């Protein structure tokens, strides 16, 4: 089993080069002895080759590969268990409401949205601290392990949800979100290093994680694998709970208790095996300055990264955007540099105009992710509340609807990939008609597909608000659940693909990739509380829930406008659209659960 390398105070490429030079010197000095050694068969040489082969196998398949798969399976179950718990909490809150239909000053129907507001705000505030712990301490494995154990303990307590405990369980659901986000950040940190382990131990010093070499696997491969594992876990869990509920004729409260029982047992075993046996400790990547606290380091890191993105004219973004633009658009070289340049030297191949164009495009993309992901995450709480109070559906029926959402999400990812290919064809014809002859490399257009996904999301949500008026319309809910599933499976992967194609390249170094993925996660969750807050305000004012659900369209329309602006910036700046065959694989990632 290969051990993780300790951080070095100097460039590891220099160390490798130095070792190669020493090997060449030794070979020249001992040429005769090597020739005599190779002339006679030696069993020790064969044994050494076997040992090297064994080490390469361990490096190609580090234990974290299996650990992350087990962790993804457990995280999918934790996510889905909240779907069955929500209707039970709404039911108990309604039963506990006073004569003026208020519970602790709020309508019972505002419970889930209030929970989303609190958890979203607290998770955003804790994000810098979590990032600092990942970078500045050697406690990454401890954070992942103990947050996993904390989730299991909370799910065990939630088994006892009932008339006297529903408020405690609601508070524990907020705690679940606060533990869930650091846990996800930990798994992303481990995932980002899987490809680095392969590269570090590859025989080819110029090999990168996106290559087609048989001894390396890309980040896309791992992300797709773990997304599929999560999807399978959610489907198995959902069908198991619904099957047991039908077998025992469980009502809404009993189904919630049953789901938390299954969650506690399954995740307790899976999390323990994963973090006890398959994750290794990681040394700290950075030191905490003497005059700063851990929280200050996290805040400074987020602020510095956002500053490089927002203030594009100061040159701070060039090292980040330039390298990725060089990788995705190798035909844009202006100095004849080779694609095999090391450690950011390729950034000099770009002029300032291209870098600034790339930065402004990234601004628009992040703005679209900021609002559209917030609306997508709020949809679950809003839809659950709407189905409970307006359509009068029980937990079994709601669980069936979300099962349709998950199943159709698979087709949504495929539809998104097909639309991305079609959008690329349209864009190629447009570029060719305007005299741009370098459009042949454009094989897929995730930005164009995301724009279509935004429009589709608005159409489905509007149709649902106009069609689903009361209990008599319950038969149509699974249909709209499937349509929403297509939208979720379509939009989120396309936005992630566009982001990774714009900045998230494997040539940029693990630290920079982790930094930019942290920006992506921050943008995905920063405003997750806002749509829930708007829904609560409208609901408390007595406005029909239809308008609360329809308000989600505002965020998708804003996101659409940002993507349109992004396309205009790319065209006016003479920047090649995001073009990478790898995005076809990334479009198959299904981040319905994280």
C-alpha positions as CSV (number, residue, x, y, z in Angstrom):
1,X,0.0,0.0,0.0
2,X,1.5,3.3,-1.1
3,X,1.7,6.0,1.6
4,X,0.7,9.6,1.0
5,X,3.7,11.9,0.4
6,X,4.6,14.6,2.9
7,X,4.5,18.2,1.6
8,X,7.9,19.3,0.4
9,X,9.3,22.9,0.9
10,X,10.3,22.9,-2.8
11,X,9.0,21.9,-6.2
12,X,8.5,18.2,-6.5
13,X,9.2,18.4,-10.3
14,X,12.7,19.6,-9.4
15,X,13.1,16.7,-7.1
16,X,12.1,14.2,-9.8
17,X,14.4,15.9,-12.3
18,X,17.3,15.7,-9.9
19,X,16.7,12.0,-9.3
20,X,16.7,11.4,-13.0
21,X,20.0,13.2,-13.3
22,X,21.5,11.1,-10.5
23,X,20.3,8.0,-12.2
24,X,21.9,9.0,-15.5
25,X,25.2,9.8,-13.6
26,X,25.2,6.5,-11.9
27,X,24.5,4.7,-15.1
28,X,27.5,6.4,-16.8
29,X,29.8,5.7,-13.8
30,X,28.8,2.1,-13.6
31,X,28.2,1.1,-17.1
32,X,30.3,-2.0,-17.0
33,X,28.8,-3.3,-13.9
34,X,25.3,-2.8,-15.2
35,X,26.1,-4.6,-18.4
36,X,27.5,-7.6,-16.5
37,X,24.4,-7.6,-14.3
38,X,22.1,-7.6,-17.2
39,X,24.0,-10.4,-19.0
40,X,23.2,-12.9,-16.2
41,X,19.6,-13.5,-15.1
42,X,19.0,-12.3,-11.5
43,X,16.0,-13.3,-9.5
44,X,16.3,-10.1,-7.4
45,X,15.7,-8.0,-10.4
46,X,12.5,-9.8,-11.2
47,X,11.4,-9.5,-7.6
48,X,12.1,-5.8,-7.7
49,X,10.0,-5.5,-10.8
50,X,7.1,-7.3,-9.1
51,X,7.3,-5.0,-6.2
52,X,7.3,-2.0,-8.4
53,X,4.3,-3.3,-10.3
54,X,2.5,-3.9,-7.0
55,X,3.2,-0.4,-5.9
56,X,1.9,1.0,-9.2
57,X,-1.3,-0.9,-8.7
58,X,-1.8,0.6,-5.3
59,X,-1.0,4.1,-6.6
60,X,-3.5,3.7,-9.5
61,X,-6.2,2.5,-7.1
62,X,-5.6,4.2,-3.7
63,X,-7.9,3.1,-0.8
64,X,-9.7,6.4,-1.0
65,X,-11.4,5.3,-4.2
66,X,-13.4,2.7,-2.4
67,X,-13.8,4.9,0.7
68,X,-15.4,7.7,-1.4
69,X,-17.7,5.2,-3.1
70,X,-19.0,4.0,0.3
71,X,-19.3,7.5,1.5
72,X,-21.2,8.6,-1.5
73,X,-23.6,5.7,-1.0
74,X,-24.2,6.8,2.6
75,X,-24.6,10.5,1.7
76,X,-27.3,9.6,-0.8
77,X,-29.3,7.8,1.9
78,X,-28.9,10.8,4.4
79,X,-30.2,13.2,1.7
80,X,-33.2,11.0,0.8
81,X,-34.2,10.4,4.5
82,X,-35.0,14.1,4.8
83,X,-37.6,13.8,2.1
84,X,-39.6,11.4,4.2
85,X,-39.1,13.4,7.4
86,X,-40.3,16.7,6.0
87,X,-44.0,15.7,5.6
88,X,-44.0,14.3,9.2
89,X,-42.6,17.6,10.6
90,X,-45.2,19.6,8.7
91,X,-48.0,17.4,10.0
92,X,-46.8,17.6,13.7
93,X,-46.4,21.4,13.4
94,X,-49.9,21.7,12.1
95,X,-51.3,19.6,15.0
96,X,-49.4,21.8,17.5
97,X,-50.6,25.1,16.0
98,X,-52.6,27.4,18.3
99,X,-56.0,28.8,17.7
100,X,-54.6,31.5,15.4
101,X,-52.9,28.8,13.3
102,X,-49.4,29.9,14.5
103,X,-46.5,27.9,15.8
104,X,-43.8,29.9,17.6
105,X,-45.1,33.0,15.7
106,X,-45.0,31.3,12.2
107,X,-47.5,29.4,10.1
108,X,-46.8,25.7,10.2
109,X,-46.4,25.7,6.5
110,X,-43.4,27.9,6.8
111,X,-41.5,25.3,8.9
112,X,-39.4,23.7,6.1
113,X,-38.6,27.0,4.4
114,X,-37.5,28.5,7.8
115,X,-35.3,25.5,8.3
116,X,-33.7,26.1,4.9
117,X,-33.1,29.8,5.7
118,X,-31.3,29.0,9.0
119,X,-29.3,26.1,7.7
120,X,-28.3,28.0,4.5
121,X,-27.2,31.1,6.4
122,X,-25.2,29.1,9.0
123,X,-23.6,26.9,6.4
124,X,-22.5,29.9,4.4
125,X,-20.9,31.5,7.5
126,X,-19.1,28.3,8.4
127,X,-17.7,27.8,4.9
128,X,-14.5,29.8,5.3
129,X,-13.7,28.0,8.6
130,X,-14.2,24.6,7.0
131,X,-11.9,25.6,4.1
132,X,-9.3,26.7,6.5
133,X,-9.4,23.5,8.4
134,X,-8.9,21.6,5.2
135,X,-5.8,23.6,4.2
136,X,-4.2,24.6,7.5
137,X,-4.6,21.6,9.7
138,X,-3.9,17.9,9.4
139,X,-7.4,17.0,10.6
140,X,-9.1,16.4,7.3
141,X,-9.7,12.8,8.0
142,X,-11.0,13.6,11.5
143,X,-13.4,16.1,10.2
144,X,-14.8,13.7,7.7
145,X,-15.0,10.8,10.2
146,X,-16.6,12.7,13.0
147,X,-19.1,14.6,10.8
148,X,-20.2,11.2,9.4
149,X,-20.6,9.8,12.9
150,X,-22.5,13.0,13.9
151,X,-24.9,12.5,11.0
152,X,-25.6,8.9,12.1
153,X,-26.2,9.9,15.7
154,X,-28.7,12.6,14.6
155,X,-30.5,10.2,12.4
156,X,-30.7,7.8,15.3
157,X,-32.4,10.5,17.5
158,X,-34.8,11.4,14.7
159,X,-36.3,7.9,14.8
160,X,-38.2,9.2,17.8
161,X,-40.0,12.0,16.0
162,X,-43.4,12.6,17.3
163,X,-45.9,15.1,18.8
164,X,-43.6,16.0,21.7
165,X,-40.2,15.8,19.8
166,X,-40.9,17.4,16.4
167,X,-39.4,20.7,17.3
168,X,-36.2,19.0,18.5
169,X,-36.1,17.0,15.3
170,X,-36.5,20.2,13.3
171,X,-33.5,21.7,15.1
172,X,-31.6,18.5,14.5
173,X,-32.3,18.8,10.8
174,X,-30.6,22.2,10.8
175,X,-27.6,20.6,12.6
176,X,-27.7,17.9,9.9
177,X,-27.1,20.6,7.2
178,X,-24.3,22.1,9.3
179,X,-22.5,18.7,9.5
180,X,-23.3,17.7,5.9
181,X,-21.6,20.6,4.2
182,X,-18.2,20.2,6.0
183,X,-18.4,16.5,5.3
184,X,-19.0,17.1,1.6
185,X,-16.1,19.5,1.5
186,X,-13.9,16.8,3.0
187,X,-14.9,14.3,0.3
188,X,-14.3,16.9,-2.4
189,X,-10.8,17.5,-1.1
190,X,-10.0,13.7,-1.2
191,X,-11.6,13.4,-4.7
192,X,-9.4,16.2,-6.1
193,X,-6.3,14.3,-5.0
194,X,-7.1,11.0,-6.6
195,X,-5.9,12.2,-10.0
196,X,-2.8,13.8,-8.4
197,X,-1.8,10.4,-6.9
198,X,-2.0,8.8,-10.3
199,X,0.0,11.6,-11.9
200,X,2.6,11.6,-9.1
201,X,3.4,7.9,-9.6
202,X,3.1,7.8,-13.4
203,X,6.1,6.8,-15.4
204,X,5.4,9.6,-17.8
205,X,6.4,12.9,-16.2
206,X,4.3,14.9,-18.6
207,X,1.2,12.7,-18.2
208,X,-1.9,14.6,-17.0
209,X,-5.2,13.5,-15.5
210,X,-7.1,14.0,-18.6
211,X,-4.9,11.8,-20.8
212,X,-6.1,8.6,-22.2
213,X,-3.3,6.6,-20.6
214,X,-4.4,3.3,-19.2
215,X,-2.8,4.0,-15.8
216,X,-4.6,7.3,-15.1
217,X,-8.2,8.2,-14.5
218,X,-9.6,11.7,-14.8
219,X,-11.6,13.7,-12.2
220,X,-14.5,13.3,-14.6
221,X,-14.3,9.5,-14.2
222,X,-14.3,9.7,-10.4
223,X,-17.0,12.3,-10.2
224,X,-19.2,10.4,-12.6
225,X,-18.6,7.1,-10.7
226,X,-19.6,8.6,-7.3
227,X,-22.6,10.4,-8.7
228,X,-23.9,7.1,-10.1
229,X,-23.2,5.5,-6.7
230,X,-25.3,8.2,-5.0
231,X,-28.1,7.8,-7.5
232,X,-28.2,4.0,-7.0
233,X,-28.2,4.5,-3.2
234,X,-31.1,6.9,-3.3
235,X,-33.1,4.7,-5.6
236,X,-32.5,1.6,-3.4
237,X,-33.3,3.5,-0.2
238,X,-36.5,5.1,-1.6
239,X,-37.9,1.8,-3.0
240,X,-37.0,0.0,0.3
241,X,-38.7,2.6,2.5
242,X,-41.8,2.8,0.3
243,X,-42.0,-1.0,0.1
244,X,-41.8,-1.4,3.9
245,X,-44.3,1.4,4.3
246,X,-46.8,-0.4,2.0
247,X,-46.1,-3.7,3.8
248,X,-46.8,-2.3,7.3
249,X,-49.5,0.2,6.1
250,X,-47.5,3.1,7.6
251,X,-48.9,6.6,7.9
252,X,-46.9,9.8,7.5
253,X,-45.3,9.7,10.9
254,X,-44.6,6.0,10.9
255,X,-43.0,6.2,7.5
256,X,-40.7,9.0,8.8
257,X,-39.7,6.9,11.7
258,X,-39.2,3.9,9.5
259,X,-37.0,5.9,7.1
260,X,-34.8,7.2,9.9
261,X,-34.4,3.7,11.2
262,X,-33.2,2.4,7.9
263,X,-30.9,5.4,7.5
264,X,-29.3,4.9,10.9
265,X,-28.5,1.3,10.4
266,X,-27.3,1.5,6.8
267,X,-25.3,4.7,7.1
268,X,-23.8,3.7,10.5
269,X,-22.2,0.6,8.9
270,X,-21.2,2.3,5.6
271,X,-19.7,5.4,7.1
272,X,-17.8,3.4,9.7
273,X,-16.3,1.0,7.2
274,X,-15.4,3.9,4.8
275,X,-13.7,6.2,7.3
276,X,-12.1,3.5,9.5
277,X,-10.4,1.5,6.8
278,X,-10.2,3.4,3.5
279,X,-9.3,7.0,4.3
280,X,-5.7,8.0,5.2
281,X,-4.6,11.1,7.2
282,X,-3.4,14.0,5.2
283,X,-0.7,16.5,6.4
284,X,-1.5,20.2,6.5
285,X,-1.0,22.0,3.2
286,X,-0.3,25.4,4.7
287,X,0.8,26.9,8.0
288,X,-1.3,29.3,10.0
289,X,0.5,32.7,10.3
290,X,1.5,33.7,13.8
291,X,-0.7,36.8,13.8
292,X,-3.8,35.1,12.4
293,X,-6.5,32.7,13.6
294,X,-7.8,29.7,11.6
295,X,-11.0,31.6,10.8
296,X,-9.1,34.6,9.5
297,X,-7.1,32.4,7.2
298,X,-10.3,31.0,5.8
299,X,-11.9,34.4,5.3
300,X,-8.7,35.8,3.7
301,X,-8.5,32.8,1.3
302,X,-12.1,33.3,0.1
303,X,-11.7,37.0,-0.2
304,X,-8.5,36.7,-2.2
305,X,-10.0,34.2,-4.6
306,X,-13.2,36.3,-5.1
307,X,-11.1,39.4,-5.6
308,X,-9.1,37.7,-8.4
309,X,-12.4,36.9,-10.1
310,X,-14.3,40.2,-9.6
311,X,-11.4,42.6,-10.3
312,X,-10.3,41.4,-13.7
313,X,-8.3,44.5,-14.6
314,X,-5.7,44.1,-11.8
315,X,-4.0,41.1,-13.4
316,X,-4.7,38.9,-10.4
317,X,-6.9,36.6,-12.4
318,X,-4.5,35.9,-15.2
319,X,-2.6,33.0,-13.5
320,X,-5.9,31.3,-12.7
321,X,-7.9,31.9,-15.9
322,X,-5.0,32.0,-18.3
323,X,-3.8,28.4,-17.7
324,X,-7.2,27.0,-18.1
325,X,-7.9,28.9,-21.2
326,X,-4.6,27.7,-22.7
327,X,-5.5,24.1,-22.0
328,X,-9.0,24.3,-23.5
329,X,-8.1,26.3,-26.5
330,X,-4.6,25.2,-27.6
331,X,-5.1,26.8,-31.0
332,X,-5.0,30.3,-29.4
333,X,-1.2,30.3,-28.7
334,X,0.5,33.5,-29.6
335,X,4.1,32.5,-28.8
336,X,4.2,29.1,-30.2
337,X,4.6,27.5,-26.8
338,X,4.0,23.8,-26.4
339,X,1.1,22.1,-24.5
340,X,3.6,20.3,-22.3
341,X,4.8,23.5,-20.5
342,X,5.2,22.9,-16.8
343,X,3.4,24.5,-13.8
344,X,1.7,27.6,-15.1
345,X,4.3,28.7,-17.7
346,X,1.6,28.4,-20.3
347,X,-0.1,31.5,-18.8
348,X,2.4,33.6,-20.7
349,X,0.9,32.3,-24.0
350,X,-2.1,34.5,-23.5
351,X,-2.6,38.1,-24.0
352,X,-4.4,40.3,-21.4
353,X,-7.5,40.7,-23.5
354,X,-8.2,37.0,-23.7
355,X,-7.6,36.6,-19.9
356,X,-9.9,39.4,-19.1
357,X,-12.5,38.1,-21.4
358,X,-12.3,34.7,-19.7
359,X,-12.6,36.4,-16.3
360,X,-15.7,38.3,-17.3
361,X,-17.3,35.2,-18.7
362,X,-16.5,33.4,-15.4
363,X,-18.2,36.2,-13.5
364,X,-21.4,35.8,-15.5
365,X,-21.3,32.0,-15.1
366,X,-20.8,32.2,-11.3
367,X,-23.7,34.7,-11.1
368,X,-25.9,32.2,-13.0
369,X,-24.9,29.4,-10.7
370,X,-25.4,31.6,-7.6
371,X,-29.1,32.2,-8.3
372,X,-30.2,29.0,-10.2
373,X,-28.6,26.6,-7.8
374,X,-30.3,28.4,-4.9
375,X,-33.7,28.0,-6.6
376,X,-33.0,24.3,-7.4
377,X,-32.1,23.5,-3.8
378,X,-35.2,25.4,-2.5
379,X,-37.5,23.5,-4.8
380,X,-37.5,20.4,-2.6
381,X,-38.7,22.3,0.5
382,X,-41.2,24.3,-1.4
383,X,-42.6,21.3,-3.4
384,X,-42.9,19.2,-0.2
385,X,-44.8,22.0,1.5
386,X,-47.0,22.6,-1.5
387,X,-47.9,18.9,-1.8
388,X,-48.7,18.7,1.9
389,X,-50.9,21.7,2.4
390,X,-52.4,22.4,-1.1
391,X,-52.6,19.0,-2.6
392,X,-53.1,17.1,0.7
393,X,-50.7,14.3,-0.1
394,X,-49.3,12.0,2.6
395,X,-45.7,10.9,2.9
396,X,-46.1,7.8,0.8
397,X,-47.4,9.8,-2.1
398,X,-44.7,12.4,-1.7
399,X,-42.0,9.7,-1.6
400,X,-43.4,8.3,-4.9
401,X,-43.2,11.7,-6.5
402,X,-39.6,12.1,-5.5
403,X,-38.9,8.6,-6.8
404,X,-40.1,9.8,-10.2
405,X,-37.9,12.9,-9.8
406,X,-34.8,10.7,-9.3
407,X,-35.6,8.2,-12.1
408,X,-36.3,11.0,-14.6
409,X,-33.1,12.8,-13.5
410,X,-31.1,10.1,-15.3
411,X,-32.9,10.9,-18.5
412,X,-32.4,14.6,-17.8
413,X,-28.6,14.2,-17.8
414,X,-28.8,12.5,-21.1
415,X,-31.1,15.1,-22.6
416,X,-28.7,17.8,-21.4
417,X,-25.8,16.1,-23.1
418,X,-27.8,15.8,-26.4
419,X,-28.9,19.4,-26.2
420,X,-25.2,20.4,-25.6
421,X,-24.2,18.7,-28.8
422,X,-27.0,20.3,-30.7
423,X,-26.2,23.7,-29.3
424,X,-22.6,23.2,-30.4
425,X,-23.7,22.4,-33.9
426,X,-25.7,25.7,-34.0
427,X,-22.9,27.6,-32.6
428,X,-20.4,26.2,-35.1
429,X,-22.6,27.2,-38.0
430,X,-22.9,30.7,-36.4
431,X,-19.1,31.0,-36.0
432,X,-18.5,29.7,-39.5
433,X,-20.9,32.2,-41.0
434,X,-19.0,35.0,-39.3
435,X,-15.7,33.9,-40.7
436,X,-14.4,32.0,-37.6
437,X,-12.7,28.9,-39.1
438,X,-11.5,27.4,-35.8
439,X,-14.9,26.2,-34.7
440,X,-14.3,22.5,-35.6
441,X,-13.0,21.9,-32.0
442,X,-16.4,22.8,-30.6
443,X,-18.0,19.4,-30.0
444,X,-20.3,20.3,-27.1
445,X,-21.7,23.5,-25.7
446,X,-22.7,23.1,-22.0
447,X,-23.5,26.9,-21.7
448,X,-26.1,26.7,-24.5
449,X,-27.6,23.5,-23.0
450,X,-27.8,25.3,-19.5
451,X,-29.6,28.2,-21.1
452,X,-32.2,25.8,-22.6
453,X,-32.4,24.1,-19.2
454,X,-33.2,27.4,-17.5
455,X,-36.0,28.0,-19.9
456,X,-37.3,24.5,-19.5
457,X,-37.3,24.9,-15.7
458,X,-39.4,28.0,-15.9
459,X,-41.9,26.4,-18.3
460,X,-42.4,23.3,-16.0
461,X,-42.7,25.4,-12.8
462,X,-45.2,27.7,-14.4
463,X,-47.3,24.8,-15.8
464,X,-47.3,23.2,-12.3
465,X,-48.6,26.3,-10.7
466,X,-51.4,26.6,-13.2
467,X,-52.4,22.9,-13.2
468,X,-52.0,21.7,-9.6
469,X,-54.7,23.5,-7.7
470,X,-56.0,21.0,-5.1
471,X,-56.4,17.4,-4.0
472,X,-58.3,16.6,-7.1
473,X,-55.1,17.2,-9.1
474,X,-53.0,14.6,-7.2
475,X,-52.8,12.3,-10.3
476,X,-50.8,14.9,-12.2
477,X,-48.2,15.4,-9.5
478,X,-45.9,12.4,-10.5
479,X,-45.9,13.7,-14.0
480,X,-44.6,17.1,-12.9
481,X,-42.2,15.3,-10.6
482,X,-40.7,13.5,-13.5
483,X,-40.5,16.8,-15.5
484,X,-38.8,18.5,-12.6
485,X,-36.4,15.5,-12.4
486,X,-35.5,16.0,-16.0
487,X,-34.8,19.7,-15.2
488,X,-32.6,18.9,-12.2
489,X,-30.7,16.2,-14.1
490,X,-30.2,18.6,-17.0
491,X,-29.3,22.0,-15.5
492,X,-26.9,21.3,-12.7
493,X,-24.5,19.0,-14.6
494,X,-24.3,21.5,-17.5
495,X,-23.4,24.4,-15.2
496,X,-20.8,22.3,-13.5
497,X,-19.4,21.2,-16.9
498,X,-19.2,24.8,-18.0
499,X,-17.4,25.8,-14.9
500,X,-14.9,23.0,-15.0
501,X,-14.3,23.7,-18.7
502,X,-13.7,27.3,-18.0
503,X,-11.3,27.1,-15.0
504,X,-11.1,23.6,-13.6
505,X,-8.3,22.0,-15.6
506,X,-5.9,19.4,-14.3
507,X,-2.8,21.4,-15.5
508,X,-3.4,24.1,-13.0
509,X,-2.2,22.2,-9.9
510,X,-4.2,20.5,-7.1
511,X,-4.1,23.6,-4.8
512,X,-5.6,25.9,-7.5
513,X,-8.2,23.3,-8.6
514,X,-9.3,22.8,-5.0
515,X,-9.5,26.6,-4.6
516,X,-11.7,27.0,-7.6
517,X,-13.9,24.1,-6.7
518,X,-14.3,25.8,-3.3
519,X,-15.5,28.9,-5.2
520,X,-18.0,26.7,-7.1
521,X,-19.3,25.2,-3.9
522,X,-19.6,28.6,-2.3
523,X,-21.5,30.0,-5.2
524,X,-23.8,27.0,-5.2
525,X,-24.8,27.5,-1.6
526,X,-24.2,31.1,-0.8
527,X,-27.8,32.2,-1.6
528,X,-29.6,29.0,-0.8
529,X,-31.5,30.8,1.9
530,X,-32.8,33.6,-0.3
531,X,-35.6,31.7,-2.2
532,X,-36.7,30.1,1.0
533,X,-36.9,33.5,2.7
534,X,-39.0,34.9,-0.1
535,X,-41.4,31.9,0.1
536,X,-41.7,32.4,3.9
537,X,-42.4,36.1,3.5
538,X,-45.1,35.5,0.9
539,X,-46.6,32.6,2.9
540,X,-46.7,34.6,6.2
541,X,-48.4,37.5,4.3
542,X,-51.2,35.1,3.3
543,X,-50.3,35.0,-0.4
544,X,-51.2,31.8,-2.2
545,X,-48.4,29.2,-2.3
546,X,-48.7,29.2,-6.0
547,X,-47.0,32.5,-6.1
548,X,-44.4,31.3,-3.7
549,X,-43.6,28.4,-6.0
550,X,-43.7,30.6,-9.1
551,X,-41.2,33.0,-7.5
552,X,-38.5,30.4,-8.2
553,X,-38.8,31.4,-11.9
554,X,-37.3,34.7,-11.1
555,X,-34.0,33.2,-10.2
556,X,-33.9,31.0,-13.3
557,X,-34.6,34.0,-15.5
558,X,-31.8,35.9,-13.8
559,X,-29.5,33.0,-14.4
560,X,-30.6,32.8,-18.0
561,X,-29.8,36.5,-18.5
562,X,-26.3,35.9,-17.0
563,X,-25.6,33.1,-19.4
564,X,-26.7,35.2,-22.3
565,X,-24.4,37.9,-21.2
566,X,-21.6,35.3,-20.9
567,X,-22.1,34.2,-24.5
568,X,-22.0,37.8,-25.7
569,X,-18.8,38.5,-23.8
570,X,-17.1,35.4,-25.3
571,X,-18.2,36.4,-28.8
572,X,-17.2,40.1,-28.5
573,X,-13.9,39.2,-26.9
574,X,-13.1,36.8,-29.7
575,X,-12.8,34.0,-27.2
576,X,-13.3,30.4,-28.3
577,X,-16.4,28.9,-26.6
578,X,-15.8,26.1,-24.1
579,X,-14.8,23.2,-26.2
580,X,-13.7,19.9,-24.7
581,X,-14.6,16.3,-25.5
582,X,-14.3,15.6,-21.8
583,X,-17.4,17.7,-21.2
584,X,-19.5,15.0,-22.9
585,X,-18.5,12.8,-20.0
586,X,-19.0,15.5,-17.4
587,X,-22.6,16.1,-18.6
588,X,-23.4,12.6,-17.4
589,X,-22.7,13.5,-13.8
590,X,-26.0,13.5,-11.9
591,X,-25.6,15.9,-8.9
592,X,-29.2,15.5,-7.8
593,X,-27.7,14.7,-4.4
594,X,-24.3,15.9,-3.1
